Amino acid sequence: MLYSVAHTVIPPLARAVWRPTVEGLHHVPTSGPVIVASNHLSFFDSVVIPVVVPRKVVFLAKSDYFTGTGVKGTLTRAWFEGLGMLPVDRDDTKAAIASLDTALEVLRNGEAFGIYPEGTRSRDGRIYRGRTGVAHLALTAGCPVVPVGLAGTEDIQPVGSNRPRRAKVSVRFGAPITVAGEYDGVPSGRARRELTDRIMAAIGDLTDQEPAGIYNERPAEA
């Protein structure tokens, strides 16, 4: 209910403010399970994609955003729930497994799940090697993966800034990558690696980012 109400208000307002350029939206299936896999430049990536896609796209967000108190906490929780986000404890040692279970449940319910195969956002503009969780989800659920290339979202709220600003943002959707029957007989580890590399190559084609060739790591928190 909250999502339905918020989705009639937030997307038009956000599009009016940032006026994102959107290409290839027809590649996103209008129904059924699908993984929306994107490069990751900013916290706002998880806002921009749900704003431009007509159907609900579920992303995971830090559980801290859902536990605030007072008016600010209530508004923050309503914002994230209204965008279709689900809480995850990133500091829990079992969080990665729990996240995959949550994602599979979303896909089994016939919904769209958004994921960043790089794991964490790029701070130097390069595109990093993908982690195989995205392939595990696609192969387990047997659903297609739509690659997404974002540009400009890092300028909405640069590191050190405490409020969003207007920026030129573009969102490009690529043709779905199908997996059904394509990896039959291929060892699971190899299948996950090959599919992940295919997905990252497709994302890279949409962004023209320089490949880093390595995994991206979350910076240590002070």
N, C-alpha and C positions, 0 to 999 in steps of 0.2 A: 504494500500500500504506500509506504513512504517513498519507495523508488518511483512508483507510478506518478505520484504528485511532484516529486523533485525533478523528474525527467521532463516534465512539461515546462519547468521554469529555468533550470540551470543551463541546459544546452543552448536555447535561443539567446540567453543572456551572455553566455561565454562566447558564442560565435559572434555576437554583435560587438563584443569588446576586442577580441583577438583576430576575428575575421580570417581564420585559417584557410589556406589553400588545400583543397582535398582532391586527390586523384585516385581512381580505381576503386571507389567505394562499392561498385557492383560486384567486386570479387568476394565480398563478405556474404556468405549464405544468409538468407533471411530467417532460416530456422534450422534446428538440428545442432548437434554438438560441433564445435569448431574451436581451434586454438588460434588466438590472435597473438603472433610473436613479433615483438618490436625491438629495435635498438633502444638504448636507454641513455638519455641525456639529462633528465631532470625529474624532480618530484612531480612536476606538472604533466609528465607523460601519461600518468594514470588518470588525469582529468581530461586531457585533450582527446584521447581515443574514445572514451565513453561519450564525450560531447558530440563527436562527429559521426559515430556509428548509430544508426536508427534503433538497433536492438540492444538489449542489455549485455554489457561485457563485464564480467566479474574479474576484479583484480584483488590481490591480497595487499593489505596495508598493516603497518605496525600496530600492534594491539594498544599502544599508548594513545593512539588517536581516538579510541573508543572508551577510555576509562576516565576522562577528565570530569571534573565536577563543576557545579555552578552553571551560569548562563553560557560561558564560553565553552565548557565541556559538552554541554547539551547541544549547542549549535555545531560544534566540530563533529560530534558523533552523528548528528542528523545529516551533515554534509556528506560524510563518507558513506553512511548507509544509503543515502539518497542516490549516490553514484554507483551503488551496487557492490561496494567493496566489503571484503570480509577480513576480520582481524586475524593476525598471526603473530606469535611471540618469536621475534627473530633471535632473541638471546637464549631461547630454549635449545638445548643440545639435540632434541628430537624434532625441532621445528621443520627441518627439511623434509623428513618423512611425513609429518603431519600436513605440510603444505601440499605434497603430492596427493595425499589421501583426499584433502579438501578439493583440490582441482579435479580429481577423478569423479568425485561426487557431483560437482558442477556439470561436468561433461556428460555423465550418465543421466542427468536430469534434462539433457538436451539443450544446455545453455552454452554461451560463448565464454571462454576463459582467456584472460589476457596474461601474458608472461614475457619476461625479459630474459632471454637465454644467457645474456652476458652476466647476469646475477646481480650486478650493481651498476650504477650509472658511470658513464665514461666522464672523466674529468679533464681529459686532454683532447677530446673530439675524435679519437680513433675508435674503431669498432673492434671489440675484443672477442676472443674465442668463446664459442657457446658451450654451456654446460649441458649435459645430456638429459637433464630432467624433462626438457621440452619433448625430446624424442620418446622418452619413456611414456609420457602422457599420450602422445599421438598413437604410438604403437599399441598401448594397452587399451585405449578407448576406440581405436580404429577410426579416428576422425581426421579430417583435413586440417592443415595448418596454413593460415593466411599470413604471409610476411608483411611487415609494416616498416616503412622508413620515415622517421621523424626528423625534422630539422627546425631549429630556432627555439625549441622549448627551453633550452638552457638559458635563453635571454629573458624569459619571463620573470624568473626570480634567481638571479646569479648568486653564487656562494657569497655569503656575507650580507645579502640584502634581506630585510625583514618584511618586505611587502612586494606583491607582484606588480609588474609593469607591462605595458603593451609591447609586443614584439611580433616580428614577421614569422609566422609558423606555417609549416607545410606538413601534410600527412599524405603519404603515398602507400596504397595497398597493392600488393602484387597478386598474381594468380595463385589460387590455392595449391598447396603441395599435398597430394594424396598419398596415403600409405597402405591402404587396403590391398593385401596380396602382393605388395612390392618387395617385401622382405621375408617372404616365406622361405624357410630353410637356412636363412642367414643367422649365424650365432648372434645372440641378443646383444652382447657388448659391441660387436662390430656394427650391427644394425643401428644401434642408438648413436654411435659415433658418426656413421655415414649420413644418417638422416639429419643429425644436428648440424653437420657441416653444410649440407644442402640448404637448410633453413637459413643459416648465417650468410651463406653466399647470396641467397635471394634477398635478404635484408640489405646486404652490402651493395647489391645492384641498385637498390632503391635510394640509397643514401650517398653513394660515392665516397664514403668515409675511408680513410687510410686503415688497412688492417694492422692491428697491433701484433697479431701472431701469438699472443699469450693470453692467459686468463686474467680477468680483472679481479682485484681483491678489495674488499671493504676496508677503508682506512681505519686504523685503530682510533677508538674514541678517547678523547682526553679525559 
